Amino acid sequence: MRRFGGISARGISARGVTGRGVGVIGAAVVLLFIGFRFGYPDLALLGTAAAVAVASGVVFAVWRPGLGVERVAEPDRVARGEPANMTLTVRNTSRLRAANLVAVDRCGAASVPVPLLRLRPGRDTTVVYPVPTRRRGVVPVGPLRVTRGDPLGLMTLSRTYGDATTVWVHPRIHLLRAVPAGMARSLDGRIDKVPQGTITFDSLREYVYGDELRRVHWRSSAKVGELMVREQLDTSEPTIIVLLDDRAAAHPHVKDGTADSFEAACEAAASIVAAAAREDLPVALHLVSGPAPGTFLDVLTEAGLRGGDLTQTLRSLRQNRLGDTLVYLTGPGGRADLGAVTGLRGAYPVVIAGLFGDPDAAPVTTGGGLIVIEAEDGAQFAGAWDGVRGW
């Protein structure tokens, strides 16, 4: 990903007078007052010199160098723990003066120093630094902050250059070899379980040029007075619904702003989505806290612990019947909700629950055909998933 900033500063982030500058200003005021008030020309001269130094410092600090900033993230989307680098190129677009500045680039919560010593007009300098990928999430990078001060250290002025960009640190994906074969109640009233699905009647619509005549429903066409065509639906193609429990109450063990159980649940969700995509199976991702628009991996990258109403979410899933295989991923705080999830067996022939971060608790014993996988992390979940024989 490339981001190129304009040749001028985008904004002023800090402006100030240093402690030395405050002292010189105070001295100038006192010397000028005493010198002119009581007739001491030497003191007045010193006060004037101090005032000139302050004015020169302001002019020097306010001068705005022209800098072009270009960023290249390699790559801009990466799995957690994998390497990612940011290449920053700064060009001096001024025609007359060399830049001698102090610059830092923001990378997540850290600051990266960027040397801009004697950067001549038309020249550039390049800095390559790693982007932290130890934690899942969106890492903001930039903008470049350039601080300029006068030679006497009386004034400083900071400006930002270039655009900010982001690096997406996706959850790890673990290989899942097994995927549900598909089980759905067809509109014809039977239960099918076949990998390729079946075709059954869904609805009628008006004939459109190019439709096959064998799909014309002649009896309805005679009643309506125009050609009506049968719409058919593949009713038993396996459809996987992944429900990620992102409630803070479901993942109570938070350390340094991160709950290990939630990170493991995100990895499990990413692994299921990737396995379904590999097998070209329909899959949908839902969060307990609300809708999940966007690509699945980006949604999982941005996901965090929030509030949510699990009861309302389960009610909506039961009424809409979005698929035939439901996978519910939760943490230690969601153990008590597994009974409510079991109630979805009437709408979803296969219901699987992944319970993370509760290794010392007693094994889950639930009835109603609920398949429970207890795991400490995403890798352990993947191994247990491949051993399931209940779908």
C-alpha positions as CSV (number, residue, x, y, z in Angstrom):
1,M,0.0,0.0,0.0
2,R,1.3,3.4,-0.9
3,R,0.5,6.7,0.7
4,F,1.9,10.0,-0.6
5,G,1.7,13.2,1.3
6,G,1.7,16.7,-0.1
7,I,4.8,18.8,-0.2
8,S,3.5,21.1,2.5
9,A,2.6,20.5,6.1
10,R,-0.9,19.1,6.7
11,G,-1.3,20.7,10.2
12,I,0.5,22.2,13.2
13,S,0.5,19.8,16.1
14,A,2.5,21.8,18.6
15,R,3.8,25.4,19.0
16,G,5.6,26.7,22.0
17,V,8.3,28.8,23.6
18,T,11.0,26.8,25.3
19,G,12.1,27.5,28.9
20,R,15.1,29.4,27.6
21,G,12.8,31.4,25.3
22,V,10.6,32.4,28.3
23,G,13.7,33.5,30.2
24,V,15.0,35.6,27.2
25,I,11.6,37.3,26.7
26,G,11.4,38.1,30.4
27,A,14.9,39.5,30.4
28,A,14.2,41.6,27.3
29,V,11.1,43.1,28.9
30,V,12.9,43.9,32.2
31,L,16.0,45.3,30.5
32,L,14.0,47.5,28.1
33,F,11.9,48.8,30.9
34,I,14.8,49.7,33.2
35,G,16.9,51.0,30.3
36,F,14.4,53.4,28.9
37,R,12.7,54.3,32.2
38,F,15.8,55.1,34.2
39,G,18.1,56.1,31.3
40,Y,20.5,53.2,31.2
41,P,21.4,52.9,27.5
42,D,23.5,49.8,28.0
43,L,20.6,47.9,29.5
44,A,18.3,49.2,26.8
45,L,20.8,47.8,24.2
46,L,20.9,44.4,25.9
47,G,17.1,44.4,26.0
48,T,16.9,45.2,22.3
49,A,19.4,42.5,21.5
50,A,17.3,40.0,23.4
51,A,14.1,41.1,21.7
52,V,15.8,40.8,18.3
53,A,16.9,37.2,19.2
54,V,13.3,36.3,20.1
55,A,11.9,37.8,16.9
56,S,14.6,35.9,14.8
57,G,13.8,32.7,16.6
58,V,10.1,33.1,15.7
59,V,10.9,33.7,12.1
60,F,13.3,30.8,11.9
61,A,10.9,28.4,13.5
62,V,7.9,29.5,11.5
63,W,9.7,28.8,8.2
64,R,8.0,25.8,6.7
65,P,10.2,23.4,4.8
66,G,8.6,21.6,1.8
67,L,8.6,17.8,2.4
68,G,7.1,15.0,0.4
69,V,6.3,11.9,2.3
70,E,5.7,8.5,0.8
71,R,4.8,5.3,2.6
72,V,4.8,1.7,1.5
73,A,3.5,-1.1,3.8
74,E,4.8,-4.5,2.9
75,P,2.3,-6.1,3.3
76,D,-0.6,-3.9,4.6
77,R,-2.5,-7.0,5.7
78,V,-0.7,-9.7,7.7
79,A,-1.5,-12.5,10.1
80,R,-0.6,-12.0,13.7
81,G,3.0,-12.8,14.4
82,E,4.1,-12.5,10.7
83,P,6.6,-9.8,9.7
84,A,5.5,-6.5,8.2
85,N,7.6,-3.5,7.3
86,M,6.9,0.1,6.6
87,T,9.2,1.9,4.1
88,L,9.1,5.7,4.7
89,T,10.7,8.0,2.1
90,V,11.0,11.8,2.8
91,R,12.0,14.2,0.1
92,N,13.1,17.8,0.5
93,T,11.0,19.6,-2.2
94,S,12.5,23.0,-1.2
95,R,14.6,24.7,-3.8
96,L,16.9,26.9,-1.7
97,R,17.6,25.4,1.7
98,A,18.7,22.1,3.2
99,A,16.5,20.7,5.8
100,N,18.0,20.1,9.3
101,L,15.1,18.8,11.3
102,V,14.0,16.4,14.0
103,A,11.3,14.0,12.8
104,V,9.5,11.1,14.3
105,D,6.9,8.7,12.7
106,R,4.1,7.3,14.7
107,C,3.7,3.5,14.5
108,G,1.0,2.2,16.8
109,A,1.8,3.4,20.3
110,A,5.5,3.8,19.5
111,S,7.5,6.6,17.9
112,V,10.2,5.9,15.3
113,P,13.0,8.5,14.8
114,V,13.5,9.6,11.2
115,P,16.9,11.3,10.5
116,L,16.6,14.5,8.4
117,L,20.1,16.0,8.9
118,R,21.3,18.2,6.1
119,L,18.7,16.9,3.6
120,R,19.6,18.9,0.5
121,P,17.0,20.3,-1.9
122,G,15.7,17.6,-4.2
123,R,17.2,14.8,-2.2
124,D,15.4,12.1,-0.2
125,T,16.1,9.8,2.7
126,T,14.5,6.4,3.3
127,V,13.8,4.6,6.6
128,V,12.6,1.0,6.9
129,Y,11.2,-0.2,10.2
130,P,9.1,-3.1,11.4
131,V,5.5,-2.8,12.2
132,P,4.5,-4.5,15.5
133,T,2.3,-7.6,14.7
134,R,2.4,-9.3,18.1
135,R,-1.3,-8.3,18.7
136,R,-4.3,-8.6,16.5
137,G,-5.8,-5.3,15.4
138,V,-5.5,-2.2,13.2
139,V,-2.1,-0.5,13.6
140,P,-2.2,3.2,12.8
141,V,1.0,4.5,11.1
142,G,1.8,8.2,10.7
143,P,1.6,11.0,10.1
144,L,5.2,12.2,10.2
145,R,5.8,14.8,12.8
146,V,8.6,17.3,12.1
147,T,9.8,19.6,14.9
148,R,11.8,22.7,14.0
149,G,13.5,25.0,16.3
150,D,15.8,28.1,16.1
151,P,19.5,27.8,16.7
152,L,19.3,29.5,20.1
153,G,16.6,27.1,21.3
154,L,14.1,29.8,22.0
155,M,11.2,28.5,19.9
156,T,10.0,25.1,18.6
157,L,7.3,24.3,16.1
158,S,5.9,20.9,15.2
159,R,4.0,20.1,12.1
160,T,2.6,16.9,10.6
161,Y,3.4,15.8,7.0
162,G,1.8,13.2,4.8
163,D,-1.2,11.0,5.3
164,A,-1.6,8.3,8.0
165,T,-2.1,4.7,6.9
166,T,-3.0,1.5,8.6
167,V,-1.7,-2.0,8.8
168,W,-4.2,-4.8,9.4
169,V,-3.0,-7.5,11.7
170,H,-5.4,-10.4,11.1
171,P,-5.9,-13.3,13.5
172,R,-3.9,-16.4,12.9
173,I,-5.5,-19.0,10.6
174,H,-5.2,-22.7,11.5
175,L,-5.7,-25.4,8.9
176,L,-9.1,-27.1,9.3
177,R,-9.3,-30.3,7.2
178,A,-12.9,-31.2,8.1
179,V,-15.9,-29.1,7.0
180,P,-19.6,-29.8,7.6
181,A,-21.2,-31.8,4.8
182,G,-24.4,-29.9,4.9
183,M,-27.7,-30.7,6.4
184,A,-30.8,-28.5,5.7
185,R,-34.5,-29.0,5.7
186,S,-35.6,-28.5,2.1
187,L,-38.8,-26.7,1.0
188,D,-40.1,-30.1,-0.2
189,G,-40.3,-31.3,3.4
190,R,-37.4,-33.7,3.5
191,I,-33.9,-33.5,5.1
192,D,-31.0,-33.7,2.7
193,K,-27.4,-34.3,3.5
194,V,-25.3,-34.2,0.3
195,P,-22.2,-32.3,-0.5
196,Q,-23.5,-30.8,-3.8
197,G,-27.0,-29.9,-2.6
198,T,-30.4,-30.3,-4.4
199,I,-32.6,-28.0,-6.4
200,T,-36.2,-27.3,-5.3
201,F,-39.0,-24.8,-6.1
202,D,-38.7,-21.4,-4.4
203,S,-40.9,-18.8,-6.2
204,L,-42.4,-17.5,-9.4
205,R,-41.4,-14.5,-11.4
206,E,-42.2,-12.9,-14.8
207,Y,-40.6,-14.4,-17.9
208,V,-37.4,-12.5,-19.1
209,Y,-36.0,-13.0,-22.5
210,G,-33.4,-15.7,-22.4
211,D,-35.1,-17.8,-19.7
212,E,-35.3,-21.5,-20.5
213,L,-38.8,-22.5,-21.6
214,R,-38.7,-25.7,-19.6
215,R,-38.8,-23.5,-16.5
216,V,-42.1,-21.9,-17.5
217,H,-44.9,-22.7,-15.1
218,W,-47.8,-23.1,-17.6
219,R,-50.6,-23.4,-15.1
220,S,-49.7,-20.1,-13.3
221,S,-49.1,-18.5,-16.7
222,A,-52.6,-19.4,-17.8
223,K,-54.1,-17.9,-14.7
224,V,-52.0,-14.7,-14.7
225,G,-52.2,-14.1,-18.5
226,E,-48.4,-13.9,-19.0
227,L,-45.5,-16.2,-18.8
228,M,-44.3,-17.1,-15.3
229,V,-41.0,-18.8,-14.6
230,R,-40.1,-21.0,-11.7
231,E,-37.2,-19.8,-9.5
232,Q,-35.3,-22.7,-8.0
233,L,-33.1,-22.8,-4.9
234,D,-30.3,-25.1,-3.9
235,T,-31.7,-26.0,-0.5
236,S,-29.2,-28.4,0.9
237,E,-25.9,-26.8,0.0
238,P,-24.1,-26.5,3.4
239,T,-24.2,-23.0,4.8
240,I,-22.1,-22.2,7.9
241,I,-23.0,-19.5,10.3
242,V,-20.2,-18.4,12.7
243,L,-21.4,-16.5,15.7
244,L,-18.6,-14.8,17.6
245,D,-19.4,-13.8,21.2
246,D,-17.7,-10.4,21.6
247,R,-19.4,-9.5,24.8
248,A,-17.0,-8.3,27.5
249,A,-19.0,-10.5,30.0
250,A,-18.1,-13.6,28.0
251,H,-14.3,-12.9,28.3
252,P,-13.8,-11.6,31.8
253,H,-10.0,-12.3,32.0
254,V,-8.5,-9.2,30.4
255,K,-4.7,-8.5,30.7
256,D,-3.0,-5.5,29.1
257,G,-6.2,-4.7,27.3
258,T,-6.5,-8.2,25.7
259,A,-8.5,-11.3,26.6
260,D,-6.7,-14.5,25.5
261,S,-10.0,-16.3,25.2
262,F,-11.3,-13.7,22.8
263,E,-8.1,-13.9,20.7
264,A,-8.5,-17.6,20.5
265,A,-12.1,-17.3,19.5
266,C,-11.1,-14.8,16.7
267,E,-8.5,-17.3,15.5
268,A,-11.1,-20.1,15.5
269,A,-13.6,-17.9,13.5
270,A,-10.9,-17.0,11.0
271,S,-10.0,-20.6,10.6
272,I,-13.6,-21.7,9.9
273,V,-14.1,-18.9,7.4
274,A,-10.9,-19.8,5.6
275,A,-11.8,-23.5,5.5
276,A,-15.3,-22.7,4.1
277,A,-13.8,-20.4,1.5
278,R,-11.3,-23.1,0.5
279,E,-14.1,-25.6,0.0
280,D,-16.2,-22.9,-1.8
281,L,-19.0,-23.2,0.8
282,P,-21.3,-20.3,1.8
283,V,-20.3,-18.9,5.2
284,A,-21.5,-15.9,7.2
285,L,-20.0,-14.2,10.2
286,H,-22.1,-12.6,13.0
287,L,-21.2,-10.7,16.2
288,V,-23.3,-10.8,19.3
289,S,-22.8,-7.0,19.6
290,G,-24.3,-6.3,16.2
291,P,-23.8,-6.4,12.4
292,A,-20.4,-7.3,10.9
293,P,-20.1,-5.4,7.6
294,G,-16.9,-5.8,5.5
295,T,-14.7,-8.7,4.6
296,F,-14.5,-11.4,7.3
297,L,-10.9,-11.1,8.2
298,D,-11.1,-7.3,8.5
299,V,-14.1,-7.6,10.7
300,L,-12.3,-10.0,12.9
301,T,-9.3,-7.7,13.0
302,E,-11.4,-4.8,14.2
303,A,-13.5,-6.8,16.6
304,G,-13.2,-5.9,20.3
305,L,-15.0,-6.6,23.5
306,R,-18.3,-4.7,23.7
307,G,-21.8,-5.1,25.1
308,G,-24.4,-7.1,23.4
309,D,-27.7,-9.0,23.9
310,L,-27.1,-12.7,23.3
311,T,-30.8,-13.5,23.9
312,Q,-31.9,-11.1,21.1
313,T,-29.2,-12.4,18.8
314,L,-30.2,-16.0,19.3
315,R,-33.9,-15.1,18.8
316,S,-33.0,-13.5,15.5
317,L,-30.9,-16.5,14.3
318,R,-33.8,-18.8,15.2
319,Q,-36.4,-16.8,13.3
320,N,-34.3,-16.2,10.2
321,R,-32.7,-19.6,9.9
322,L,-29.7,-18.4,7.9
323,G,-28.0,-21.8,7.4
324,D,-27.7,-25.4,8.5
325,T,-24.6,-25.4,10.6
326,L,-24.1,-22.9,13.5
327,V,-20.8,-22.4,15.2
328,Y,-20.9,-20.4,18.5
329,L,-17.5,-19.2,19.8
330,T,-17.3,-17.9,23.3
331,G,-15.2,-17.5,26.4
332,P,-15.4,-18.6,30.1
333,G,-18.3,-16.2,30.7
334,G,-20.4,-17.8,28.0
335,R,-20.4,-21.3,29.6
336,A,-23.8,-20.6,31.3
337,D,-25.3,-19.6,27.9
338,L,-24.6,-22.9,26.2
339,G,-28.1,-24.2,27.2
340,A,-29.7,-21.2,25.3
341,V,-27.5,-22.0,22.3
342,T,-28.7,-25.6,22.4
343,G,-32.2,-24.3,21.8
344,L,-31.2,-23.4,18.2
345,R,-31.1,-27.1,17.3
346,G,-34.6,-26.8,16.1
347,A,-33.6,-24.3,13.4
348,Y,-30.1,-25.5,12.7
349,P,-29.5,-29.3,12.4
350,V,-25.9,-28.9,13.5
351,V,-24.9,-26.6,16.4
352,I,-21.3,-26.5,17.6
353,A,-20.0,-24.5,20.5
354,G,-16.3,-23.5,20.9
355,L,-15.5,-22.7,24.6
356,F,-12.1,-21.0,25.2
357,G,-10.0,-19.9,28.1
358,D,-11.6,-22.2,30.8
359,P,-9.3,-25.2,31.1
360,D,-9.7,-25.8,34.8
361,A,-13.5,-26.0,34.8
362,A,-15.4,-29.2,34.7
363,P,-16.2,-30.6,31.2
364,V,-19.4,-29.3,29.6
365,T,-22.3,-31.8,29.8
366,T,-25.2,-30.6,27.6
367,G,-27.9,-32.5,25.9
368,G,-29.9,-31.8,22.9
369,G,-27.2,-32.7,20.4
370,L,-24.9,-29.7,21.0
371,I,-21.3,-30.4,20.1
372,V,-18.9,-28.6,22.5
373,I,-15.2,-28.1,21.7
374,E,-13.2,-26.9,24.7
375,A,-9.8,-25.4,23.8
376,E,-7.2,-23.1,25.2
377,D,-6.1,-21.5,21.9
378,G,-6.8,-21.6,18.2
379,A,-4.4,-24.4,17.4
380,Q,-6.0,-26.7,20.0
381,F,-9.4,-25.9,18.6
382,A,-8.3,-26.8,15.1
383,G,-7.1,-30.2,16.2
384,A,-10.3,-30.9,18.1
385,W,-12.4,-29.6,15.2
386,D,-11.0,-32.1,12.8
387,G,-11.8,-34.9,15.3
388,V,-15.5,-34.1,15.5
389,R,-17.7,-36.8,14.0
390,G,-21.1,-35.4,14.8
391,W,-22.0,-33.6,11.6
